[in-house]
């Protein structure tokens, strides 16, 4: 027995049918229950009325009725009913009608309410489903809760729902990527002052090199042939501060970028941040050009 059959016969027997989240159907009380007759009887379409009420809860009597005629346990019968109604509400939400076989058709208006168009109520003979002790159990997908019209509408509406879900998923990923990128840029900007910029090299292995190695990478290999008498010690000053606290803070920030920096002062008034070198003096120009990739205002100090 299909769920739709149970709904129509329950309405014939009890004169009232409540479906959770939808509302209540009422049958004219003067019409007798003729569901057990051999030949089906068709009642006039105005015999059924409908009251929309989304707050209606599950009808225990309807679940017991389904259990009686399907021999399923009560939780499974309740689950089948909820699955049928949940799919029906999805149809209504995407603009498709919900056809209740032998009862009528429900449509959703622009205001969100449900309107009922009664059909011709057909009272067919209802026989309890026989228990099958032999043969494999039918698969869950073999039980059809909807008529052919609703199955066709579901096949057409299913891909649309999947497409909408995929679009929302892609948009969510793009939004997260933009937020993550802007967040990283903001964090990097807070670690750099407005008067100078430190740009890490894109290759992650270069972060581990100190500034002397980076500077020497741009120097011609002929430097190795020069004598030690040409070598001098000098510093490239990258920033100076009036307090030791500010200088120490900047020193730690630059060290996080693996820069070979030191802090020193000559008069306890001005504190300088610099990169020390021990190279031929003639190569200072190359050193300055190399470090300009990392600092905006620099100068040499012996």
NUKEMI-902911 format. One record per residue (C-alpha): residue in three letters; x, z, y. Coordinates in steps of 0.5 Angstrom, whole numbers, plus 500, padded with zeros to 3 digits. Layout:
BEGIN
AlaXZY ...
//
This chain:
BEGIN
Unk500500500 Unk503498507 Unk503503513 Unk498498516 Unk493499511 Unk493506511 Unk492506518 Unk485502518 Unk483506512 Unk484513515 Unk480511521 Unk474509517 Unk475515513 Unk476520519 Unk473516525 Unk479518529 Unk486516528 Unk492519532 Unk499515533 Unk505519536 Unk507517543 Unk501512543 Unk494515543 Unk488516539 Unk483511536 Unk476512535 Unk471509531 Unk463509532 Unk461515528 Unk455512526 Unk459507522 Unk459510514 Unk466510510 Unk465503506 Unk472503504 Unk471504497 Unk466498496 Unk468492492 Unk467487497 Unk470488504 Unk465489510 Unk467487517 Unk465491523 Unk463489530 Unk470489535 Unk466494539 Unk466499534 Unk473502536 Unk475505542 Unk482507544 Unk485513549 Unk492512551 Unk496518551 Unk504518550 Unk504526549 Unk500525542 Unk504528536 Unk504527529 Unk498527525 Unk499532519 Unk492529516 Unk495522516 Unk501524513 Unk498527507 Unk493521507 Unk499516506 Unk502521501 Unk496521497 Unk496513496 Unk503512496 Unk506518492 Unk512519496 Unk514526498 Unk511528505 Unk518528509 Unk519520507 Unk512519508 Unk513522515 Unk519518516 Unk516511514 Unk510512519 Unk515514525 Unk519508523 Unk513504524 Unk511507530 Unk518507533 Unk519499532 Unk512498535 Unk514502541 Unk520497542 Unk516491541 Unk511494547 Unk517495551 Unk520488551 Unk513485553 Unk511484546 Unk504486543 Unk503491537 Unk498488532 Unk495493528 Unk492490522 Unk484490522 Unk484495528 Unk486491534 Unk492489539 Unk496494544 Unk499491550 Unk503494555 Unk502493563 Unk506493568 Unk505500570 Unk507503563 Unk500504560 Unk497501554 Unk491497553 Unk487496547 Unk484489545 Unk479491539 Unk479486533 Unk474486527 Unk475492523 Unk475490516 Unk474495510 Unk477493504 Unk478497497 Unk483501497 Unk487503491 Unk492509490 Unk499506489 Unk501507481 Unk507510479 Unk512506476 Unk517509471 Unk520503468 Unk524498472 Unk529499478 Unk526502485 Unk525497490 Unk529497496 Unk527500502 Unk527493506 Unk522490501 Unk517494504 Unk514490510 Unk511494515 Unk509488520 Unk505482519 Unk508475519 Unk507475527 Unk510481528 Unk516479524 Unk517473527 Unk517476534 Unk522481531 Unk527476529 Unk526473536 Unk527479540 Unk533482536 Unk538478538 Unk536479545 Unk537487544 Unk544485541 Unk546481547 Unk544486552 Unk547492548 Unk554487548 Unk553486556 Unk553493557 Unk558495553 Unk563490556 Unk561492563 Unk562499561 Unk569497559 Unk571493565 Unk568499570 Unk573504566 Unk579499566 Unk578499574 Unk577506575 Unk583508570 Unk587502574 Unk585505581 Unk587512579 Unk594511577 Unk595507583 Unk592513587 Unk597518583 Unk603514584 Unk602513592 Unk601521593 Unk608521590 Unk611516595 Unk612518602 Unk610513608 Unk617512610 Unk620510604 Unk618507597 Unk620508590 Unk618502585 Unk620504578 Unk623498574 Unk617495569 Unk622495563 Unk621502560 Unk628502558 Unk630502565 Unk627509567 Unk633512562 Unk638509566 Unk641513572 Unk642509579 Unk649508578 Unk648504572 Unk643500575 Unk647499581 Unk653497577 Unk649492573 Unk649487580 Unk656488581 Unk661482578 Unk665484572 Unk671482576 Unk671490578 Unk673492572 Unk680489573 Unk681492580 Unk686498580 Unk684505581 Unk687505588 Unk681501591 Unk676506588 Unk673511593 Unk667516593 Unk661515598 Unk654516598 Unk648512599 Unk643517604 Unk636515602 Unk632521606 Unk634527610 Unk630533611 Unk630539616 Unk628544611 Unk631545604 Unk624546601 Unk622539603 Unk629536601 Unk628540594 Unk621537593 Unk623530594 Unk629531590 Unk625533584 Unk620527585 Unk626522585 Unk629525579 Unk622524575 Unk624517576 Unk631518573 Unk634517579 Unk642519580 Unk640523586 Unk644529589 Unk642534595 Unk647537600 Unk648539607 Unk654540612 Unk650544618 Unk645547614 Unk640544619 Unk639537616 Unk639536608 Unk640530605 Unk638526599 Unk643521597 Unk646517591 Unk653518589 Unk658513587 Unk665512585 Unk667504586 Unk671500591 Unk669500598 Unk668493598 Unk662493593 Unk658497598 Unk654491600 Unk652490593 Unk650497592 Unk646497598 Unk642491597 Unk641493590 Unk638500592 Unk633497597 Unk629495591 Unk628503591 Unk628505598 Unk626502605 Unk631506610 Unk638507607 Unk645508610 Unk652509607 Unk656516608 Unk663517606 
//
